[in-house]
Amino acid sequence: MALGAAPQPSADVYAVGVLCFELLTGSTPWKARTLEHLKKHINEPAPLVSERLGEEVDPAVDRLVSRALEKDPLPDSGTCSPFYTRCRL
């Protein structure tokens, strides 16, 4: 959406990923204070929860949050069902 695209279900998954990241680490994945920071947010992968905390976390948590924060978290179906299924595993 930051690039002008219409809202998609993947935006909701991404928002959940940002929220989970913040709940687990106490900070957002990126700090977009300047245009350069915003470009980084759009173009670079998010840090892992374990990287931000500087300690080991359950690998499943790292994977789940990381997948939600992918630039296109729903590449196959365009619906939230696959993400929901991963959350339940």
Secondary structure by P-SEA (a helix, b strand, c coil): ccccccccaaaaaaaaaaaaaaaaccccccccccaaaaaaaaccccccccccccccccaaaaaaaaaaaccccccccccaaaaaaaaac
